Amino acid sequence: MFDQSLSTEQQHVSNIFKRLCAEYNVQNNAELEHHLSLQSGFSEHCIFSATIPYSLIDKTSKATHVSFDYLLNGQNQHTVQLSNDQLKAIKNGIIKSIKKMSMAGLIKGENHNQETLGELAEIHVEQIENELKIQSQVK
């Protein structure tokens, strides 16, 4: 793309623009600039001056639901996943917690059998899994 070799900082910014192009399914920086209505030469200016386009990364992250960190550093997202044993332990802990809340009168109703408590715990486990996914994308 350029006649001269890029410094490490310039190459970093160039790589950012490659990831941005990939997210918008465009072939090159000129197409990216056109697609996003950026000033012509914006990407070249950023690359040569080694200026990271933070606002563009933020905009793209929000628009494409790709992590900011991936666009900035090229690091893959690592979603935290719990093993079945860990999920079972969490569910059992939630069931015990719900039982204690029921015995303390904090949960009203008469349908506190093991099956119902398991269903309530499963709702909590699903929410925990969702939060783990969200948090792993934020990092």
MOWO-V344082 format. One line per field, one symbol per residue. ss: DSSP state (h for helix, s for strand, l for the rest). phi: phi as a letter, one per 30 degrees, with the letter a starting at -180 (. if undefined). A space follows every 10 residues. Layout:
BEGIN
ss = ???
phi = ???
END
This chain:
BEGIN
ss = lllllllhhh hhhhhhhhhh hhhlllllhh hhhhhlllll lhhhhhhhhl lllhhhhhhh hhhhlllhhh hhhlllllll lllhhhhhhh hhhhhhhhhh hhhlllllll lllhhhhhhh hhhhhhhhhh hhhhhhhhl
phi = .cdcdcdedd dedededddd eddchcdadd ddedechdde iedddddddh cddedddded eddchcdedd ddcidddcdd bcdddddddd ddddeddded ddddidcckc ccdedddddd dddddedddd ddddddddd
END
